[in-house]
Amino acid sequence: MIKRFFKKIYKFIDKYIIVPISRAVYYLSKKFKKNQGKLDKVLNRPHFLVYLSLIIAVVLFLLIDSKVISLVETEAEVITNVPVVVKYNEEAYVVEGVPETVDITITGRKSDIYLAKQLGEYEVILDLSDYTPSDTPYKVYFTYSKSIDSLSYQLSPEYVQVTIKNKESQVTSISYDLLNIDALDSRLSVSSVSLDRSEVVVKGNRDALEEIASVKALIDLEKQDFSEAGTYDVDNIELAAYDSRGNRLDNIEIVPETISATIVLESYSRTVPISVETTGTLVTGKAIASILINNMPSYSITIYGDQAEIDNIDSVPVTINVDGRGNESTWTYEVNIRKPNGVREMSVNSVEITATFGEEQQTTVDISNDIHYTNLADGLNANILSGQEITVQVKGVASVLEAIEDEPIYAYIDLSGYGVGDHEVEVKIENNNPQLTYVVSSTVRIRITE
């Protein structure tokens, strides 16, 4: 290997130094024929050209190494996000104003820059060991090590204004937040969460501690493998402090940094019917004779979610547009079911609704003695003045009207904003049956007393 290495060096010197110099000397000898004899004697001496080439090569090396001659241009490169190491008494003091990272610009020859990047030895230090707490910021310069002495190093920033304060501590209660709830299986819901501790110690300067409004355990459901209902123990839950505006406080130390929790998951469900609502107006003289949902007169689905939410849901509504319909005997709708608030999952997301149309008929129903009051102010009483007959026209196909006795009419008057005295109030009908239409042609006179 060594012999081969020197052979390569010899070939290099012979090709790029000896041969070019020999040609130059030969050219000069022809130019100066008068001194031809003396020049020939010098050139014919053994190893003269070898020595001459070696001397020239050494001189060139020294010139290049001392940067008198530069074979490469000077370049600059920025090393970003170099971590800052801060030296101070972490148990006694709090330091503010120190960036996590700085940038270093290195300038020099490309080969040196490449070597410096390969070494990767960048250590930036902010030494605060000899500083004491003060309300006045200190101007402190960073120190750093040079991996390659031939390079020029420039930090950005070169210095920082830091404030050093005494570290204080206090005990505070903690709560929890559930993060990424959407990542939880849609059929599951969190039933309960039990933290392994109720209090933690928070540390920081006095001003920072006074800003704390809450400390929360951040339970990230996306990071957990929750596949079915059950009880799970979760460790290494991150803690975070927040101010009254909900902003996270990064200048607070929390002891311990993480806690554990027990999470109980349930798959709570409830079966509720689909209720059909309509929008638009049928052609004159037509009414809905029947409605089938997936070819059934009534259809129910299973909804999943938190028990407190879905226990308040008695039905899931869907809407069909009947505007201009009625001349056809039937019309079929493909309807996507919209999730009610609090529902995470449904057993069915769409249904087929078939509406059958028929000839509209009507009947009149007396509702004088069956009117309810809503939104009456506290401490007031309301009574319908005697001698009034309030009727409602009910429209629909004959078969539906015949069963109207089984379909109680809920008539009411809204007394929002009404005070003591006599008033005429509009009568309203709560209609949950899309096959019927109610028309009230008169108002009702009422008297409100204390």
C-alpha positions as CSV (number, residue, x, y, z in Angstrom):
1,M,0.0,0.0,0.0
2,I,2.8,2.5,0.9
3,K,4.8,1.6,-2.2
4,R,1.7,2.2,-4.4
5,F,1.0,5.5,-2.6
6,F,4.5,6.9,-3.4
7,K,4.3,5.6,-6.9
8,K,1.1,7.7,-7.4
9,I,2.9,10.7,-5.9
10,Y,5.8,10.2,-8.2
11,K,3.5,10.0,-11.3
12,F,1.7,13.1,-10.2
13,I,4.9,15.1,-9.8
14,D,6.3,13.8,-13.0
15,K,3.2,14.6,-15.0
16,Y,2.2,18.0,-13.6
17,I,5.6,19.4,-12.4
18,I,8.7,17.8,-14.1
19,V,7.3,17.5,-17.6
20,P,5.9,21.1,-17.7
21,I,9.2,22.5,-16.3
22,S,11.3,20.5,-18.7
23,R,9.3,21.8,-21.6
24,A,9.7,25.4,-20.3
25,V,13.5,25.0,-19.9
26,Y,13.8,23.4,-23.4
27,Y,11.9,26.3,-24.8
28,L,14.1,28.8,-23.1
29,S,17.3,27.1,-24.3
30,K,16.2,27.6,-27.8
31,K,15.6,31.2,-27.2
32,F,19.0,31.8,-25.7
33,K,21.3,30.0,-28.1
34,K,24.4,32.0,-27.0
35,N,24.3,30.3,-23.6
36,Q,23.3,26.9,-25.1
37,G,26.5,25.1,-24.0
38,K,26.3,26.2,-20.3
39,L,22.6,25.5,-20.1
40,D,23.1,22.1,-21.6
41,K,25.7,21.3,-18.9
42,V,23.3,22.3,-16.2
43,L,20.4,20.4,-17.6
44,N,22.5,17.3,-18.2
45,R,23.5,17.0,-14.5
46,P,21.8,14.0,-12.8
47,H,18.5,14.7,-11.1
48,F,18.7,18.5,-11.7
49,L,15.1,18.7,-12.9
50,V,13.8,16.5,-10.0
51,Y,15.4,18.8,-7.4
52,L,14.2,21.9,-9.1
53,S,10.6,20.5,-9.3
54,L,10.7,19.5,-5.7
55,I,11.9,23.0,-4.6
56,I,9.1,24.6,-6.6
57,A,6.5,22.2,-5.2
58,V,7.6,23.0,-1.6
59,V,7.5,26.7,-2.2
60,L,4.0,26.4,-3.6
61,F,2.8,24.3,-0.7
62,L,4.2,26.9,1.8
63,L,2.5,29.8,-0.1
64,I,-0.8,28.0,-0.2
65,D,-0.7,26.8,3.5
66,S,0.1,30.3,4.7
67,K,-2.8,31.6,2.6
68,V,-0.6,33.8,0.4
69,I,-2.1,31.9,-2.4
70,S,-5.7,30.6,-2.0
71,L,-6.9,27.8,-4.3
72,V,-10.4,28.1,-3.0
73,E,-12.7,31.0,-2.3
74,T,-13.7,32.0,1.2
75,E,-17.3,30.9,2.0
76,A,-19.8,31.3,4.8
77,E,-22.4,29.0,6.2
78,V,-25.0,29.4,8.9
79,I,-25.5,26.6,11.5
80,T,-29.0,27.1,12.8
81,N,-30.7,26.0,16.1
82,V,-27.6,25.4,18.1
83,P,-28.8,24.6,21.7
84,V,-27.9,27.0,24.5
85,V,-26.5,25.5,27.8
86,V,-27.3,27.7,30.7
87,K,-25.2,27.4,33.9
88,Y,-26.8,28.6,37.1
89,N,-28.3,27.5,40.4
90,E,-31.5,25.9,39.2
91,E,-32.7,25.1,42.7
92,A,-32.6,28.7,43.9
93,Y,-33.1,30.9,40.9
94,V,-35.3,31.5,37.9
95,V,-33.7,32.9,34.7
96,E,-35.8,34.7,32.1
97,G,-34.8,35.9,28.6
98,V,-32.6,33.1,27.5
99,P,-33.3,31.7,24.0
100,E,-33.4,27.9,23.6
101,T,-31.1,28.1,20.5
102,V,-28.8,30.5,18.6
103,D,-27.4,30.5,15.1
104,I,-23.6,30.4,14.3
105,T,-22.2,31.8,11.1
106,I,-18.9,30.1,10.2
107,T,-16.6,31.7,7.6
108,G,-13.5,30.3,5.9
109,R,-12.3,27.8,3.3
110,K,-14.8,25.4,2.0
111,S,-12.8,22.4,3.1
112,D,-12.5,23.7,6.7
113,I,-16.3,24.4,6.8
114,Y,-17.0,20.9,5.6
115,L,-14.7,19.5,8.3
116,A,-16.4,21.6,11.0
117,K,-19.8,20.4,9.9
118,Q,-18.7,16.8,10.1
119,L,-17.3,17.3,13.6
120,G,-20.5,18.9,14.7
121,E,-19.0,20.1,18.0
122,Y,-21.0,23.2,18.7
123,E,-21.4,24.1,22.3
124,V,-22.9,27.5,23.2
125,I,-22.8,28.3,26.9
126,L,-24.4,31.1,28.9
127,D,-22.6,31.1,32.3
128,L,-24.6,32.8,35.0
129,S,-22.8,31.1,37.9
130,D,-21.5,34.3,39.4
131,Y,-24.7,36.3,39.0
132,T,-27.2,37.1,41.7
133,P,-31.0,37.9,41.6
134,S,-31.8,41.4,40.5
135,D,-34.8,43.3,39.0
136,T,-32.4,44.9,36.5
137,P,-31.5,42.7,33.5
138,Y,-28.0,41.6,33.0
139,K,-26.2,41.9,29.6
140,V,-24.4,38.5,29.2
141,Y,-22.4,37.3,26.3
142,F,-22.4,33.7,25.1
143,T,-19.3,31.6,25.1
144,Y,-18.6,28.9,22.6
145,S,-15.9,26.5,21.5
146,K,-14.2,26.5,18.1
147,S,-13.9,23.1,16.5
148,I,-11.6,24.5,13.7
149,D,-9.3,27.3,14.6
150,S,-8.8,28.5,11.0
151,L,-12.5,29.4,10.8
152,S,-14.2,32.6,11.9
153,Y,-17.3,32.2,14.1
154,Q,-20.1,34.7,14.6
155,L,-23.1,34.1,17.0
156,S,-26.5,35.5,16.4
157,P,-27.4,36.9,18.9
158,E,-24.0,37.5,20.5
159,Y,-25.5,38.3,23.9
160,V,-28.8,38.4,25.8
161,Q,-30.5,40.5,28.4
162,V,-31.4,38.1,31.2
163,T,-33.3,38.6,34.5
164,I,-32.5,36.5,37.5
165,K,-35.1,36.1,40.3
166,N,-35.4,34.0,43.4
167,K,-37.4,30.8,42.9
168,E,-40.5,30.3,45.1
169,S,-42.9,27.4,45.4
170,Q,-46.5,26.7,46.4
171,V,-48.9,23.8,46.3
172,T,-51.9,24.0,43.9
173,S,-54.7,21.6,43.0
174,I,-54.9,20.0,39.5
175,S,-57.7,19.1,37.1
176,Y,-57.5,17.4,33.7
177,D,-58.2,18.1,30.0
178,L,-59.1,15.4,27.4
179,L,-57.2,16.1,24.2
180,N,-58.0,14.7,20.7
181,I,-61.4,13.3,21.8
182,D,-62.2,12.7,18.1
183,A,-59.4,10.2,18.0
184,L,-61.3,8.0,20.4
185,D,-63.3,5.2,18.9
186,S,-66.7,6.8,18.0
187,R,-68.6,4.1,19.9
188,L,-66.7,4.8,23.1
189,S,-67.0,7.6,25.6
190,V,-65.0,8.6,28.7
191,S,-67.1,7.7,31.8
192,S,-64.7,8.9,34.5
193,V,-61.1,10.0,35.1
194,S,-59.2,9.5,38.4
195,L,-55.9,11.2,38.8
196,D,-53.3,9.6,41.1
197,R,-52.9,12.9,43.0
198,S,-54.9,16.0,43.5
199,E,-52.1,18.5,44.2
200,V,-48.7,19.4,42.8
201,V,-45.9,21.8,43.7
202,V,-45.4,24.7,41.3
203,K,-42.1,26.7,41.3
204,G,-41.2,30.0,39.7
205,N,-40.7,33.7,40.5
206,R,-43.4,35.4,42.6
207,D,-44.9,37.2,39.6
208,A,-45.2,34.0,37.6
209,L,-46.8,32.1,40.4
210,E,-49.5,34.8,40.8
211,E,-50.4,34.4,37.2
212,I,-51.4,30.7,37.6
213,A,-55.1,30.2,37.3
214,S,-55.1,26.4,36.9
215,V,-52.8,23.4,36.5
216,K,-54.1,20.6,34.3
217,A,-53.2,17.1,33.4
218,L,-53.2,16.8,29.6
219,I,-54.6,13.4,28.7
220,D,-54.0,12.9,25.0
221,L,-56.5,10.2,23.8
222,E,-54.7,9.9,20.5
223,K,-51.6,8.5,22.1
224,Q,-53.5,5.7,23.9
225,D,-54.6,2.3,22.6
226,F,-58.2,2.4,23.6
227,S,-60.0,-0.3,21.6
228,E,-62.9,-1.2,23.8
229,A,-64.9,-0.3,26.9
230,G,-63.0,-1.0,30.1
231,T,-60.6,0.5,32.7
232,Y,-57.2,1.7,31.7
233,D,-54.2,3.0,33.6
234,V,-52.3,5.7,31.9
235,D,-48.8,6.9,32.9
236,N,-46.5,9.8,32.0
237,I,-49.4,12.4,31.7
238,E,-48.0,15.8,31.0
239,L,-48.9,18.7,33.4
240,A,-49.3,22.3,32.3
241,A,-50.0,25.6,34.0
242,Y,-52.4,28.2,32.5
243,D,-53.3,31.8,33.3
244,S,-56.8,33.2,33.6
245,R,-57.0,33.8,29.8
246,G,-56.1,30.2,29.0
247,N,-52.6,30.9,27.9
248,R,-50.0,28.3,28.8
249,L,-47.3,29.5,31.2
250,D,-43.9,28.2,30.1
251,N,-41.9,29.9,33.0
252,I,-43.4,27.5,35.6
253,E,-41.8,24.4,36.9
254,I,-44.2,21.7,38.1
255,V,-43.2,18.9,40.5
256,P,-43.7,16.2,39.6
257,E,-43.5,16.8,35.8
258,T,-45.9,13.9,35.0
259,I,-48.6,11.9,36.8
260,S,-50.8,8.8,36.2
261,A,-54.5,8.4,35.9
262,T,-57.2,5.7,35.7
263,I,-59.6,6.2,32.8
264,V,-62.9,4.3,32.6
265,L,-64.4,4.0,29.1
266,E,-68.0,3.0,28.3
267,S,-69.9,2.3,25.2
268,Y,-73.2,3.9,26.0
269,S,-76.0,3.7,23.4
270,R,-79.7,4.3,23.1
271,T,-82.2,3.3,20.4
272,V,-84.4,6.2,19.2
273,P,-86.9,6.6,16.3
274,I,-86.3,8.6,13.1
275,S,-88.7,11.5,12.9
276,V,-89.5,13.0,9.5
277,E,-90.0,16.7,9.0
278,T,-90.9,18.5,5.8
279,T,-90.0,21.8,4.2
280,G,-91.8,23.4,1.3
281,T,-95.4,23.4,0.2
282,L,-97.3,20.6,-1.6
283,V,-99.4,21.5,-4.7
284,T,-102.9,22.7,-3.8
285,G,-105.3,20.0,-2.8
286,K,-102.7,17.4,-2.0
287,A,-101.5,15.9,1.3
288,I,-99.1,13.2,2.4
289,A,-100.9,9.9,2.8
290,S,-98.0,7.8,4.2
291,I,-94.3,7.9,4.9
292,L,-92.1,4.8,4.9
293,I,-88.6,4.8,6.2
294,N,-86.5,2.0,4.6
295,N,-89.9,0.5,3.6
296,M,-91.2,0.5,7.2
297,P,-93.8,2.8,8.8
298,S,-91.5,3.4,11.8
299,Y,-87.7,3.1,11.9
300,S,-85.3,3.3,14.8
301,I,-81.5,3.7,15.0
302,T,-78.9,3.3,17.7
303,I,-77.0,6.3,18.8
304,Y,-73.7,6.3,20.8
305,G,-72.2,9.0,23.0
306,D,-71.9,10.4,26.5
307,Q,-74.9,9.2,28.6
308,A,-75.7,12.7,29.9
309,E,-76.0,13.9,26.3
310,I,-77.9,11.2,24.5
311,D,-80.4,10.6,27.4
312,N,-82.0,13.9,26.3
313,I,-82.5,12.8,22.7
314,D,-85.9,11.2,22.1
315,S,-85.7,11.1,18.3
316,V,-83.3,11.9,15.4
317,P,-84.9,14.2,12.8
318,V,-84.5,14.1,9.1
319,T,-86.0,16.6,6.6
320,I,-87.5,16.1,3.1
321,N,-88.4,18.8,0.7
322,V,-92.0,18.4,-0.6
323,D,-92.2,21.7,-2.4
324,G,-94.2,21.3,-5.6
325,R,-94.9,17.6,-5.0
326,G,-98.2,15.9,-4.8
327,N,-99.1,15.2,-8.5
328,E,-97.0,12.0,-8.3
329,S,-98.4,9.1,-6.4
330,T,-95.1,8.5,-4.6
331,W,-91.7,10.2,-4.3
332,T,-88.5,8.6,-2.9
333,Y,-85.8,10.5,-1.1
334,E,-82.2,9.5,-0.2
335,V,-81.5,11.3,3.1
336,N,-78.3,11.7,5.0
337,I,-78.9,11.7,8.8
338,R,-77.3,14.6,10.6
339,K,-75.8,13.7,14.0
340,P,-77.6,15.5,16.8
341,N,-75.4,17.4,19.3
342,G,-73.7,15.0,21.7
343,V,-74.0,11.9,19.4
344,R,-70.6,10.4,18.4
345,E,-71.8,7.6,16.3
346,M,-75.0,6.2,14.7
347,S,-75.8,2.7,13.6
348,V,-77.1,4.2,10.3
349,N,-76.0,7.3,8.5
350,S,-78.6,7.5,5.8
351,V,-82.1,6.3,5.1
352,E,-84.5,6.0,2.2
353,I,-87.8,7.8,2.7
354,T,-90.8,7.1,0.5
355,A,-93.7,9.6,0.6
356,T,-97.1,8.7,-0.8
357,F,-99.5,11.5,-1.8
358,G,-103.3,11.7,-1.9
359,E,-106.2,14.1,-2.0
360,E,-106.4,16.6,0.8
361,Q,-109.5,16.9,3.0
362,Q,-110.1,18.9,6.2
363,T,-111.9,18.8,9.4
364,T,-112.5,21.4,12.2
365,V,-111.6,20.7,15.8
366,D,-112.6,22.8,18.9
367,I,-109.5,23.5,21.0
368,S,-111.0,26.2,23.3
369,N,-110.5,24.1,26.5
370,D,-107.1,22.7,25.6
371,I,-104.8,25.6,25.2
372,H,-101.5,25.6,27.2
373,Y,-99.4,28.6,28.4
374,T,-95.7,29.0,27.9
375,N,-93.1,31.5,29.1
376,L,-95.5,33.2,31.7
377,A,-93.5,35.4,34.0
378,D,-93.0,34.2,37.6
379,G,-95.7,35.5,40.0
380,L,-98.4,35.9,37.3
381,N,-101.5,34.0,36.5
382,A,-103.2,33.7,33.1
383,N,-106.8,32.8,32.2
384,I,-108.7,32.6,28.9
385,L,-111.7,34.9,28.9
386,S,-115.0,33.0,28.7
387,G,-117.3,33.0,25.7
388,Q,-114.6,32.3,23.1
389,E,-114.6,29.4,20.7
390,I,-111.2,28.6,19.3
391,T,-111.1,26.1,16.5
392,V,-108.3,24.7,14.3
393,Q,-108.6,23.3,10.8
394,V,-106.8,20.1,10.3
395,K,-105.9,19.1,6.8
396,G,-104.8,15.7,5.5
397,V,-105.9,12.7,3.5
398,A,-109.1,10.9,4.8
399,S,-107.4,8.0,6.4
400,V,-105.1,10.2,8.5
401,L,-108.0,12.5,9.5
402,E,-110.0,9.5,10.7
403,A,-107.3,8.7,13.2
404,I,-107.0,12.3,14.5
405,E,-108.4,11.3,17.8
406,D,-105.4,9.2,18.4
407,E,-103.2,12.2,17.5
408,P,-103.8,14.8,20.3
409,I,-103.4,18.4,19.3
410,Y,-101.0,20.5,21.4
411,A,-102.2,24.1,21.2
412,Y,-100.4,26.8,23.1
413,I,-99.9,30.6,23.5
414,D,-96.5,32.2,24.1
415,L,-96.7,34.8,26.8
416,S,-93.1,36.1,26.6
417,G,-93.2,39.8,27.4
418,Y,-96.8,40.0,28.5
419,G,-97.6,41.6,31.8
420,V,-100.7,42.2,33.9
421,G,-103.8,43.1,31.8
422,D,-106.0,41.8,29.0
423,H,-104.3,40.7,25.8
424,E,-105.1,39.1,22.4
425,V,-102.5,36.3,21.7
426,E,-101.9,34.2,18.7
427,V,-102.6,30.5,19.1
428,K,-99.9,28.1,17.9
429,I,-99.9,24.4,17.2
430,E,-97.0,22.1,17.9
431,N,-97.0,19.8,14.9
432,N,-94.9,16.6,14.9
433,N,-96.8,14.9,12.1
434,P,-95.7,15.7,8.6
435,Q,-99.0,14.2,7.3
436,L,-101.1,16.9,8.9
437,T,-101.4,20.6,8.5
438,Y,-103.0,22.8,11.2
439,V,-104.6,26.3,10.6
440,V,-105.8,28.5,13.4
441,S,-107.9,31.3,12.1
442,S,-108.4,33.4,15.3
443,T,-106.6,34.7,18.3
444,V,-107.5,34.1,22.0
445,R,-108.2,36.8,24.6
446,I,-106.5,36.3,27.9
447,R,-106.3,38.1,31.2
448,I,-103.1,38.1,33.2
449,T,-103.2,38.9,36.9
450,E,-100.8,38.9,39.8
